[in-house]
Amino acid sequence: MFELKIEEFKPEFAGKMNFYLSAVDDQVKHPDDQPSIGIILCKGRNSVVVEYALRDTSKPMGVAEYRLTSAPALPAKLRRELPTTDELSGEFALMSVVALRIEIERALRHLLERRGALMPEQPTINSMTQMLQEFKLLPNAQEFALALRVINSAVHGHDVDAVAAQEAFNSGKKFLAEVQKLIRSR
């Protein structure tokens, strides 16, 4: 099991890895398998801190330091098979849009519940925005409605242009801020 950290090693990382290894060994490991091994990859590490953090741990684990380089360190064959930075950043943008949609849904549901609205069993963002407009709580949501089409396309795994995704994300963030402002004001 690998865990990648974007910071220097901290002793609590060992406790967390110990927890993960215990869970994997208990829930996933076959009786004939050897104990799981944990490797914590960190931006940096102090060998004394690592030694004390791992000294009394019964699980096999280690701490390694990684270095970022600008030079292509991967063999050409692997570079062809792995996604590029642009491809990864495009995927990250889509994941951000999906996460934003979840935040918006929660905020809309929270606002409606605080307002005492009778909520359907599985409300959609569209139905909740309509309800809020009927209550005259929500300002014009036309810009968000356009962004929601792009957001929903991303959520359902459709190809979405990176520029459209960014515009939808910006509109969604603006809309979410308005909803959160309404929650705080009531």
Summary of the structure (lengths in Angstrom):
residues: 186
radius of gyration: 23.3
end to end distance: 46.6
largest distance: 63.6
contacts: 475
relative contact order: 0.10
helix: 59%
strand: 8%
